[in-house]
Amino acid sequence: MTGDLMPAVLVSDGAKKGEWNEVGIRMVPKPSLEEGEVLVGVEACSVNRADLLQRRGLYPPPPGASQVMGLDFAGSIVGIGPGASGWKEGDRVFGLVGGGGYGRYVAAPADNLVPIPENLSFVEAAAVAEVFFTAYYNVFMLAGAHEGERLLLHGAGSGVGTAAVQLARCFGMETIVTAGSDDKLGRARELGATHGINYKKEDFASRTMEITGWEGIDVVLDWIGASYLNKHLTVLKTKGRLVLIGLMGGSSGEINLASVVGKRLRIIGSVLRAQSRQEKAEITRGFINDVLPLLAEGRVRPVIDRVFPITQVEEAHHYLRQGDLFGKVVLTWESYQAE
């Protein structure tokens, strides 16, 4: 590498909204450090469904964020910016960013970083970042889930699903998961899911009520949206919480407000990417306190489906797009050689 340039993955110039635009590695300026930031040499990053939306022009980076793709990273600190404290060069860290995770280097606020436990590699840490943060923040910080409650999760084989199941188990919760194959349900049970529902064979709402003895669910983590909305309101018990983190099944629908009022339900919309540095710092502090010890002790672990070299980012995106996976897809810079 020469000068202040670095390789990074970007969506092609002239990208069109709604189309499957090309992505590729280009040489771009290495990030400069602002107040309170550190520079991380990225070793691995994960592939998230938000990346697929971004390359289609449907989920752009927040204002001021890097145009380089990628919402998370794992690597070593190689530079300390003005006003940054608590870290030194060589420290192994992982974290979330509004953009830039697919770069060879990324600038990140010092208070948004998490130390990598000794028992995790860079690839494993990259598989932790987005999904364990998402599960922890939405289920436990926002919804306030706690011991003795029930959680309903869709997509048992997704990264967030595999993370949430394990955290719920550690925090003493009963978890009902759905998936389209019995194999994924079996693997989810191995991670700690209490019950599994094959949505291709059974109606998940009716089966959920049967499993709970018609009591219902305390918390639903929902990335489906409109098509499941009324079923979720049906299965939620009094004072239940529905946390919306995605809209794969549509963004608009009609609901019975009498059910919301009568059962005193809470519908919570949530997104991590657009949150401020201060908000992310608060989430990071909670994560370090509540989740990092579980990772260090091996009580929860990242589930990795496949690892691709960064040069095969196109193949990695297509693999995630197909959807037949269990756990995370990770990109690594380990074997990269600049042309």
N, C-alpha and C positions, 0 to 999 in steps of 0.2 A: 504494500500500500504506500502511496506517495502523497506528500503534502498533507492537507487536512481533509482528504476525501475518504469515504468509506463505502463499502457495498451495502445495499439495502434493497428491500423488495417494495416496489411501488406499483400502483395501478397505472396502466399505460396512459399517455397523454391523449386528450381527445376522447376520453371515456364517455360512453352514452348511458344515461339513466335507464335502468331496467334491463340492460344487456349484460351478457357474461363477458365483461371486458378482460383483456389480457393483463397479466401481471408478470413482472420480471425483475431481475437484479440489475440495478443501475448504480453508478458511482455518484454519490451526493456528498455535500459538505458534512463533515463530522459535527455533531451538536455542540454548540457553545453553552457554557454553564451560566445560569442565572443565579440570583441570590438563593442560597439554601439548597442548591442542587449538587448532585454528584454524577460523575460519568461512569457508566458501567460497560465493560466489555462483555457483550452478550455471547453466551455459549449455546443457549437453546431458548426456544419460545414455543408456545402452543398454538394450535390452529383452533379458532372459535367460529361458530356460525355467524357471528357479527362480521367476521372477515369476508365471508361469502356475500353478505349484504353490501359491505363496503365496495367490493369490486363490481357490484351491479349498480353502484351509485345510489343505494337506498339507505346507507348508514354512514354518512361522512364524519370525519373527525370533528370534535368540538372546536369552536373558534380558538385559535392560538395553538392547537395541538399539531404535532408532526403529521405530514402527509404520508410518511412511511407507514406501511401497514403494521398491524400487530398490537394487541392489547395487554400483553404480558411478556415477561422475560426472566431469565436466570443467568447470572454471570458473576464476574468479579469487579470490584471497584477499581478504576484505573486513574481517577482524578477527583479531587475535592474542590468544589466551588466556594466562592465567598459566603461566609455565614453558615456553611453546612457543618454540622457537628454530629458526633456519635459514631462516626465511621472512620476507617482508615483504608488506604490503598491495599488491595489484596483480599479484603473481606468478601466472602461469598454471600450474595444476596439474591432475592427475587422480589417481584412486585408487579403492580399494574400501572399502565399508562394510558392516556387518551389516544395515543398513537406513537409509533416508533419501535415497537417490540421486534419487528422483523429487520431491524438494522443491526449492523455489526457492533455499533455502539448506541447507547441510549442515555439521554439526560433524564434524571428522575429526582424528585424532591427527596431529601434525606429522610424526612419523616414519613415517607410512604413506602419505605423499604422494610423487608423482613429478612433476618439472617437465615441462611440455609443450614438446617441441622446437619451434623456430621454424618448421619446415616442416609442422607439423600444426595444423589448425584445432581448435576446441573439439569439433565434431562428430566429427572423425577421432580425436581423443584419447579421446572417450567410447567409440568403437568399438574402441579398443585395450584398455581397462582390464581387464574381466573375462576376456576370452578369451586375451589374451597372458599375463596373470598365470597363468591356469589351465594353459595349455600349458607355460609355462616351469617353474612349480613342480612339476607332476606328472611331466613327462617328464624334466626335467634335474636338479631338486633331489631329488625323491623317488626316482625310478627310476635316477638317475645315468647317463642315456644319454650317449653320447659318440661322437666321430668314428669312423666305420667300422662302427657298429652299424645294425641295421634296426629300423624302427618301423612298426607296423600301426595305422592309424587308420580308424575308421568315421565316416560322415557327412562326406564330403569337402567338402560345401558349408556345413557349420556354421561358426559363428564360431570355435570352438575348433579345428576342423579346418583352416580357412584359416590360422590363426595357427601351429599346430603344424607344418604342412607347411613354412612359410617358415623357422621357427626350425631345424627339422631340416636343411634345405638349408644354412643358414648354418653350422651346426655339423658339417657333413660326414657326415650320415647318409643312408641310403637309406630312402625312405618308400613304403609300400604303402598305398593308400587305397581305400575302398569307397564306392559311392554307387549310387543307383537309376536314374541316367540317364547316358548317355555324354557329354552336354553338361557335366555337373558334373565328371565325371572329366577331361575335356579342360581345363577351367578350372583344376582342381587341378594338373594337370601344368604348366600355365603358371606356377603359383606355386612349383613345385619338386618336386612328387610324382614319384617314379621310376616307379611302376607304378600302374595303376588297375584295379579289379575291379567290374564291374556285378553286384551281388548278386542282381539279378532274373534274370540270365542264367546265372550261374555260382555254384558253391559256393565261398565265399570261402576256406574253410580249405584245400580241395584245391588251389585255384589259387595260394594263398600258398605252399604247399609246392613246387609246380611252379616258381614264379618264383624261389624261393630255392635251387633245386637240392636240395631236401629237407633243407636245413640248418635252416630255421625262422627265427623272429623273436626279437630280443633284448627288445623292449619292446612291449607292447600297451597303448594308452590306451583304456579301455573304459567307455562310458556306457550300455551295453546291459544287462549283468548276467547273470542266470540263463540266459536262452535261448542265449547264446553261450559260456557258461563253459567247457564241455568242449572246444569247438572251439578256444578260446583256449589251453587247457592243451595241446592237441595241437600247435598251431603254434609254441608257445614252445620255443626251444632250451634246452640246458643252461644253467643260471643265468639263465634268462629272468625278466622281471618283468612282472606283470600289475597295472596300476593301475586300480582301480575308482573312477570319479567319478560314476557314475549307475546307475540301475536301471530304465531304460525297458522292459527285457525281463523284468522279474521280480526278486524279491529272495531267492528260495530255490531251491536245486537240489542235486543230488548230484554229487560229484566223485570221481575216482579218485585217492586220496591216494598210491598207489604212484607215479603219474606225478609228483606234486609232490615227493615224497621222492627218487625216482630221478633226476630232472633238476635237483634242488636249486632249485626254482622259488620265487619270492617273490610272494605275493598281497598287494597293498597297498591298503587302503581310504583314501580321501581326500575331504576337504571343506574348502573355503576359508572359507566364511561364518562358521563357528563358532569359528575359531581366535582365540586371544587377540591383544591388541594387540601384545605382544612377539613372538609368532610371525609376525604380519603384518609387523612392522618388519623382521624378519630376511629374510623373503621379498622385501620392498621393496628392501632393500639389495642383494640378489643381482640383482634385476630391473634396478635402476639401473646396476649394474656390467656386466651381461652383455647386456641387451636394449635399454636406452635408446640406446646408441651405434648400434645397428643401425637403430633408428627414425629417429634424427637424420640418419643417412647415407642413408636411403632404401633400405636393403638389405632391410628388411621393411616392410610397410605394412598398415594396416587395410583390410579389404575390406567395403565398405558396400553393402548391397542396397537399402535404402530409408530415408528420413528422414521422420518424422512430426512435426508440431507437438504439443506436450504436450497440447493440447486434444483430440487424436485418439488418446489412449492406448488406448481401446477398439479402434479400428481396427488399431492397431499390434499389440496382443495377438492379435487374430484372424488377422492376417497371419502372425505367427510360428507360431501354432497350426496353420495350414494346412501349413506345412513346406516349401513349394516356393520356397525362397530360396537365395541363395548369399552368405554373409557375414552382416553384422550389420544389425539394425534399430535405429535411433537415434531418440530423442525430443529435441526442441529447444525451449527457452523463447524463442527469438529473437523471435517475433511475438506472444507472449502479452500480453494486456491484461486486467487484472483488471476484473471486472464492477462 
